[in-house]
């Protein structure tokens, strides 16, 4: 008969204790940060393996470096700053970041070092995402396991070196600041993100809603002025010399998109895709959906949008919100606004997946869909972004999945989940 301390009994006890610990990691909110740490560590290893064993693909890195060289030589006219894949079409923050990368990587030739910088940037984005999930709550621990599974997202960071990654991390930091009620810091960080990529404008409607509810009308105007001033200050070296050229190229709203690169509208005929009527229709859909959320969803806990507007305009220096603007509300509203913009984007290119890939599991848990459907939607989106070139089926599936997520949030937890709902 085995003694209590026999190796067999000890191994069984160890195995049972291990299973208990794993269950706590996956289900007990007290272990959320511990699981996040293990995932960050594991994904750091995975990212290094990807860098080592998957070939790098040159797309825009050489262009970034060539454009920076022209800037370093004194060129300040955006119309004259071009590279192998096209002209400079990003605000000045993009130039400054890649000026630093140019110096670090010996003019862009030390690709291995550049990939390590982007690997660190990727892990930073994953860490910020985990913190935001923890601050909002209302998601199971095990949902963190979904974050490192995106093949496309790893590729965008360490195998393609796209500038979208810098804008993503900056806007994540801004979201964290807003969710912590550090609104001035949030606006400055958001301005930094906007100075890298104009796409972060998709968050602006949600940010204005949050600022108005929390700070009132006058301070919302002040934050808007701060944001504008930040863009002027960052672009000043170019604005001084060629203001029209800088504003036209860095913030070009009428930019034409090539049909061959679209991920989301492949099932639409090319003639329709390129038409101005199609662009206006998408813009109208975007605006109407935002207005719908603004009027009927984002102010329900405060008695409705018109009540909030009435209090805010009658007492412009006071917060018109009747309930605290929680971190959950901030993150849900900002990420929903971003998702709506992506749904109606005139064209999505493969690097644009970074705009919302890490937000998708959270947004799926702001719907009331059953878990199998949530997982199916996440898998469908990931599949669609990994089909190259896109097909009518992959584009249609992506549109359907994004639309179903927006619809689910509409009928789900559009302002975040209450304490009672988080325990459901």
HELIX and SHEET records of a PDB file:
HELIX    1   1 UNK A    7  UNK A   27  1                                  21    
HELIX    2   2 UNK A   29  UNK A   31  5                                   3    
HELIX    3   3 UNK A   32  UNK A   53  1                                  22    
HELIX    4   4 UNK A   61  UNK A   72  1                                  12    
HELIX    5   5 UNK A   78  UNK A   80  5                                   3    
HELIX    6   6 UNK A   92  UNK A  104  1                                  13    
HELIX    7   7 UNK A  111  UNK A  136  1                                  26    
HELIX    8   8 UNK A  141  UNK A  149  5                                   9    
HELIX    9   9 UNK A  151  UNK A  154  1                                   4    
HELIX   10  10 UNK A  155  UNK A  159  3                                   5    
HELIX   11  11 UNK A  164  UNK A  179  1                                  16    
HELIX   12  12 UNK A  183  UNK A  194  1                                  12    
HELIX   13  13 UNK A  198  UNK A  203  5                                   6    
HELIX   14  14 UNK A  204  UNK A  215  1                                  12    
HELIX   15  15 UNK A  217  UNK A  234  1                                  18    
HELIX   16  16 UNK A  236  UNK A  250  1                                  15    
HELIX   17  17 UNK A  259  UNK A  261  5                                   3    
HELIX   18  18 UNK A  270  UNK A  273  1                                   4    
HELIX   19  19 UNK A  276  UNK A  296  1                                  21    
HELIX   20  20 UNK A  300  UNK A  302  5                                   3    
HELIX   21  21 UNK A  305  UNK A  314  1                                  10    
HELIX   22  22 UNK A  327  UNK A  343  1                                  17    
HELIX   23  23 UNK A  350  UNK A  355  5                                   6    
HELIX   24  24 UNK A  357  UNK A  359  5                                   3    
HELIX   25  25 UNK A  360  UNK A  364  1                                   5    
HELIX   26  26 UNK A  371  UNK A  386  1                                  16    
HELIX   27  27 UNK A  392  UNK A  410  1                                  19    
HELIX   28  28 UNK A  419  UNK A  422  1                                   4    
SHEET    1   A 2 UNK A  82  UNK A  83  0                                        
SHEET    2   A 2 UNK A  86  UNK A  87 -1                                        
END                                                                             
